[in-house]
Amino acid sequence: MVKTLAMPPQYIPDSSPQGSPGGASQAVTLEVRHLKAGYGTTPVLRDVNIKFYDTKVTAIIGPSGCGKSTMIRCLNRMHEITPGASVEGEVLLEGKSILALDPVELRRHVGMVFQRPNPFPSMSIFDNVASGLVLNGARNRPLIAERVEDSLRKAALWDEVKDKLRQPGMSLSGGQQQRLCIARALAVEPRVLLMDEPCSALDPIATARIEELMLGLKNNLTIIIVTHNMQQAARVSDYTAFMLTGELVEFTQTQQIFTKPSDKRTEDYITGRFG
């Protein structure tokens, strides 16, 4: 059977000038406190505090090198496996420090989709989706098959692949491969889905499918997306965080950050004065 991690009840965030949009009173899935990270002697993140809300999409925007990808890699402990990486501070998953969790177990609850689709090349479509379940101890074949179908349906891919589940995952188109990777992440029923530039390698039609998918998925989990595409952030996210040189400059509701940002640096970036 798949292991189930007992989580404490979701909690209501306290007010925080940096990490909570004005007066928000919502359930928090992930909370970052005083996060610092870097490589060797080079700092990348500088004392970041932010809260990610349940069943919401948060977009992280900012120029290249500002620390966006490093931050989300800290959320599932991928940053720490990079040679020379350093990390300080605290990340809480539903109130529990992620350091208290085995990294494999943590990544079941905090899934990730990368910039380029990365199906396991030696595996079929079915086995790609089932891989996380098997890794977590699932042995009941009917249950696995049911979960694979459900995940492919959630990823809006089932109708396109239901008759070729034993074909290689790499045989799919780029957009289909990315949805296959999303299905693979969904199969283990994560609480959070991290998406690092998930559409940057896709054409506009495939991008639209992924964006539509995100809007449907957020009803059941928390989504955090790193994107350089500000139009995409405006289309899909409920909240937006703007980062610059490793600092969280501003974090608020998406509509507000794009229409009335409180920091001039945010306004300058959004209006194209730099970045």
C-alpha positions in Angstrom: 0.0 0.0 0.0 1.0 3.6 -0.5 2.3 5.2 2.7 0.1 8.0 4.1 1.7 10.8 6.0 -0.4 12.1 8.9 -0.6 15.8 8.7 -1.8 18.3 11.2 -4.9 20.3 10.4 -4.4 23.3 8.1 -3.8 26.4 10.1 -4.7 30.1 9.6 -1.8 32.4 9.0 -0.8 35.2 11.3 -0.3 38.6 9.7 3.1 39.1 8.1 4.2 42.3 6.4 6.4 40.5 3.8 4.9 37.1 3.3 1.1 37.6 3.6 -1.0 39.7 1.3 -3.0 42.4 3.1 -5.2 40.8 5.7 -5.4 37.4 4.1 -7.0 34.8 6.4 -6.8 31.5 4.6 -5.5 28.1 5.2 -1.7 27.8 4.6 -0.2 24.8 2.9 3.5 25.9 2.8 5.2 28.5 4.9 8.7 29.8 4.3 10.5 31.5 7.2 13.8 33.4 6.9 15.0 31.3 4.0 18.5 31.8 2.9 20.2 29.7 0.2 23.2 29.8 -2.0 26.0 28.0 -3.7 29.4 28.0 -2.0 30.0 31.6 -0.9 27.5 33.0 -3.4 24.1 33.9 -1.8 21.0 33.4 -3.9 18.1 33.9 -1.5 18.2 36.5 1.2 15.9 36.1 4.2 12.7 35.2 2.3 9.4 34.9 4.1 6.3 33.8 2.3 3.1 31.8 2.7 1.4 29.7 0.0 -2.3 29.2 0.4 -4.4 26.1 0.0 -6.2 25.6 -3.3 -4.6 28.7 -4.8 -2.1 29.3 -7.6 0.9 31.5 -6.7 3.1 32.7 -9.5 6.7 33.7 -8.8 8.1 36.3 -11.2 11.3 38.2 -11.6 14.3 38.5 -13.9 16.7 35.7 -14.6 19.0 34.9 -11.7 16.7 36.5 -9.0 16.3 33.2 -7.1 12.9 31.9 -8.3 14.0 28.4 -9.2 16.3 28.1 -6.2 13.4 29.0 -3.9 11.0 26.3 -5.2 13.8 23.8 -5.2 14.2 24.5 -1.5 10.5 23.6 -1.0 11.1 19.9 -1.7 14.7 19.7 -0.6 16.1 19.4 -4.1 18.4 22.4 -3.6 20.4 20.7 -0.9 21.5 17.9 -3.1 23.4 20.2 -5.4 27.1 20.2 -4.7 28.2 23.2 -2.7 24.6 24.2 -1.9 23.7 25.9 1.4 20.4 26.5 3.0 19.2 28.1 6.2 15.8 28.9 7.6 12.6 27.0 7.9 10.0 25.5 5.5 6.8 24.2 7.0 4.4 21.9 5.2 1.0 22.2 6.9 2.8 23.2 10.1 5.5 20.6 10.1 9.1 21.2 9.2 10.1 19.5 6.0 13.4 18.6 7.6 11.5 16.1 9.7 10.4 14.2 6.6 12.4 11.8 4.5 13.2 13.5 1.2 11.5 10.8 -0.8 8.4 11.0 1.4 8.5 14.8 1.2 8.5 14.8 -2.6 5.4 12.6 -2.6 3.6 15.5 -0.9 5.4 18.3 -2.8 5.6 17.2 -6.4 7.5 19.0 -9.1 7.2 19.5 -12.9 10.3 20.9 -14.6 10.9 23.3 -17.4 11.4 20.5 -20.0 9.3 17.4 -20.1 11.2 14.5 -18.6 9.3 11.2 -19.0 11.4 8.2 -18.0 12.7 7.1 -21.4 12.7 3.4 -20.7 9.2 3.3 -19.4 5.8 3.1 -21.0 3.1 5.7 -20.6 1.5 3.5 -17.9 4.7 2.8 -16.0 5.7 6.5 -16.1 2.6 7.4 -14.2 2.7 4.4 -11.9 6.4 4.8 -11.0 5.8 7.0 -7.9 3.2 4.6 -6.6 5.5 1.7 -7.0 8.4 3.6 -5.4 6.1 4.3 -2.4 5.2 0.6 -2.0 2.0 0.1 -4.0 1.6 -3.5 -5.2 -2.1 -3.8 -5.8 -2.3 -3.8 -9.6 -6.0 -2.9 -9.9 -5.5 0.0 -7.5 -2.4 1.2 -9.5 -4.4 0.9 -12.7 -7.2 2.9 -11.2 -4.8 5.6 -10.0 -3.0 5.8 -13.3 -6.3 6.4 -15.2 -7.5 8.9 -12.6 -4.2 10.8 -12.9 -4.2 10.8 -16.7 -7.8 12.1 -16.6 -6.8 14.9 -14.2 -3.9 15.8 -16.5 -6.4 15.9 -19.5 -4.4 13.2 -21.3 -6.5 10.0 -20.8 -8.5 10.3 -24.0 -5.4 10.8 -26.0 -3.4 7.8 -24.6 -6.0 5.3 -23.3 -5.4 3.0 -26.3 -1.6 3.1 -26.2 -0.7 2.9 -22.5 2.1 0.4 -23.2 3.8 2.7 -25.8 6.9 4.6 -24.6 6.3 7.9 -22.8 8.9 9.5 -25.1 6.6 8.7 -28.1 4.3 11.5 -27.1 4.5 15.1 -28.4 6.1 17.7 -26.2 2.9 19.0 -24.8 1.6 15.5 -24.1 4.9 14.6 -22.4 4.5 17.6 -20.1 1.0 16.5 -19.2 2.3 13.0 -18.7 4.8 14.4 -16.2 2.0 16.2 -14.4 0.0 13.0 -14.3 3.1 11.2 -12.8 3.3 13.9 -10.1 -0.5 13.7 -9.4 -0.6 9.9 -9.1 0.9 10.0 -5.5 -1.7 12.7 -4.5 0.5 15.5 -3.5 -0.6 18.5 -1.4 1.6 20.9 -3.4 2.6 21.0 -7.1 5.7 23.0 -8.0 6.0 24.0 -11.6 9.3 25.5 -12.8 8.7 27.3 -16.2 6.4 24.3 -17.3 5.5 25.9 -20.6 8.7 27.5 -21.8 9.5 24.7 -24.2 5.9 24.4 -25.5 3.9 25.9 -28.3 1.0 28.3 -27.6 -1.6 25.5 -28.0 0.1 23.2 -25.6 0.7 26.1 -23.2 -3.0 26.9 -23.2 -3.7 23.2 -22.3 -1.3 23.4 -19.4 -2.8 26.6 -18.2 -6.3 25.3 -18.4 -5.2 22.2 -16.5 -3.7 24.3 -13.7 -7.0 26.2 -13.2 -8.8 22.9 -12.8 -6.2 21.2 -10.5 -6.0 24.1 -8.0 -9.4 23.0 -6.6 -7.6 20.1 -4.9 -4.1 21.3 -4.2 -1.7 24.2 -3.9 0.2 25.2 -7.1 3.4 27.3 -7.2 4.6 28.2 -10.7 7.8 30.0 -11.7 7.3 31.9 -14.9 9.0 34.6 -17.0 5.7 35.1 -18.8 3.8 37.8 -16.9 0.8 37.3 -19.1 0.7 33.7 -18.0 1.0 34.8 -14.3 -1.9 37.2 -14.8 -4.0 34.5 -16.4 -3.5 31.5 -14.0 -2.5 32.8 -10.6 -4.4 34.0 -7.6 -1.3 35.5 -5.9 2.0 36.7 -7.4 5.4 37.1 -5.7 8.0 39.4 -7.3 11.6 38.6 -6.6 14.7 40.6 -7.3 18.4 39.7 -6.5 17.3 37.0 -4.0 14.8 39.2 -2.1 11.0 38.9 -2.0 10.1 42.5 -3.0 6.3 42.1 -3.1 3.7 39.5 -2.6 0.0 40.1 -3.0 -3.1 39.2 -5.0 -2.3 39.0 -8.7 -4.8 41.6 -9.8 -3.3 44.1 -7.4 0.3 43.5 -8.3 -0.4 44.0 -12.0 -2.6 47.0 -11.6 -1.4 48.8 -8.4 2.0 47.4 -7.1 3.1 48.9 -3.9 6.9 48.9 -4.7 8.3 50.9 -7.6 10.7 48.1 -8.4 7.7 45.8 -9.1 6.1 48.5 -11.3 9.4 49.0 -13.2 9.7 45.3 -13.9 6.0 44.8 -14.9 6.1 47.8 -17.2 9.3 46.5 -18.9 11.7 49.2 -17.6 14.1 46.4 -16.8 14.3 42.6 -16.8 
